[in-house]
Amino acid sequence: MSEVDIKRLAVTPEQAAKLYGLSVGRLANMRSKKQGPCFYKVGKKVLYKVEDLERWLFDAPVMTLDHHLDH
């Protein structure tokens, strides 16, 4: 089964950066300051749950005039 066939529940910082257009360095900096999305350590490996990343990314939307007009 290829990687495309699997719905990922957790991703590495590199995968998170690629998927969401983030910087690996920025993610590491936020982790060191206990900021940003929740993360998990498995030995030396860092993982982010996709749902935690998306909650963090979409937690503070910027409301636009178009958005207000539609709703």
C-alpha contacts under 8 A as a table, 3 or more apart, distances in Angstrom:
res1	aa1	res2	aa2	distance
1	M	5	D	6.31
1	M	6	I	7.60
2	S	5	D	5.43
2	S	6	I	7.06
3	E	6	I	5.48
4	V	7	K	7.58
8	R	11	V	6.89
8	R	50	V	7.28
9	L	49	K	5.71
9	L	50	V	5.57
9	L	51	E	7.56
10	A	47	L	6.08
10	A	48	Y	5.27
10	A	49	K	4.12
10	A	50	V	5.32
11	V	14	E	7.91
11	V	15	Q	5.68
11	V	16	A	6.02
11	V	47	L	5.44
11	V	48	Y	5.32
11	V	49	K	6.43
11	V	50	V	6.70
12	T	15	Q	5.13
12	T	16	A	6.10
12	T	45	K	7.86
12	T	46	V	6.09
12	T	47	L	4.76
12	T	48	Y	6.28
13	P	16	A	4.97
13	P	17	A	6.00
13	P	24	V	5.96
13	P	27	L	6.93
13	P	28	A	8.00
13	P	46	V	6.88
13	P	47	L	6.68
13	P	48	Y	7.16
14	E	17	A	5.13
14	E	18	K	6.27
14	E	24	V	5.96
15	Q	18	K	5.12
15	Q	19	L	5.98
16	A	19	L	5.14
16	A	20	Y	5.91
16	A	21	G	7.80
16	A	22	L	7.07
16	A	48	Y	7.64
17	A	20	Y	5.51
17	A	21	G	5.28
17	A	22	L	4.18
17	A	23	S	5.42
17	A	24	V	5.69
18	K	21	G	5.43
18	K	22	L	6.74
19	L	22	L	7.89
22	L	26	R	7.34
22	L	27	L	7.50
23	S	26	R	5.10
23	S	27	L	6.34
24	V	27	L	5.18
24	V	28	A	6.27
25	G	28	A	5.04
25	G	29	N	6.08
26	R	29	N	4.97
26	R	30	M	6.13
27	L	30	M	5.16
27	L	31	R	6.20
27	L	36	G	7.44
28	A	31	R	5.07
28	A	32	S	6.27
29	N	32	S	5.21
29	N	33	K	6.48
30	M	33	K	5.12
30	M	34	K	6.05
30	M	35	Q	4.74
30	M	36	G	5.56
31	R	34	K	4.91
31	R	35	Q	5.78
31	R	36	G	6.86
31	R	39	F	7.79
32	S	35	Q	7.60
36	G	56	W	7.00
37	P	48	Y	7.58
37	P	52	D	6.06
37	P	53	L	5.52
37	P	56	W	5.53
38	C	48	Y	6.70
38	C	49	K	7.79
38	C	52	D	6.18
38	C	53	L	7.45
39	F	46	V	6.74
39	F	47	L	5.72
39	F	48	Y	4.76
39	F	49	K	7.12
40	Y	46	V	5.67
40	Y	47	L	5.14
40	Y	48	Y	6.27
41	K	44	K	6.33
41	K	45	K	5.56
41	K	46	V	4.66
41	K	47	L	6.33
42	V	45	K	5.08
42	V	46	V	6.39
42	V	47	L	7.61
48	Y	52	D	6.90
48	Y	53	L	6.64
49	K	52	D	5.24
49	K	53	L	6.39
50	V	53	L	5.12
50	V	54	E	6.15
51	E	54	E	5.18
51	E	55	R	5.99
52	D	55	R	5.08
52	D	56	W	6.14
53	L	56	W	5.19
53	L	57	L	6.06
54	E	57	L	4.95
54	E	58	F	5.92
55	R	58	F	5.38
55	R	59	D	5.63
56	W	59	D	5.24
57	L	60	A	7.53
58	F	61	P	6.18
63	M	67	H	6.33
63	M	68	H	7.20
64	T	67	H	5.19
64	T	68	H	6.52
65	L	68	H	5.22
65	L	69	L	6.26
66	D	69	L	5.12
66	D	70	D	6.30
67	H	70	D	5.34
67	H	71	H	6.59
68	H	71	H	5.47
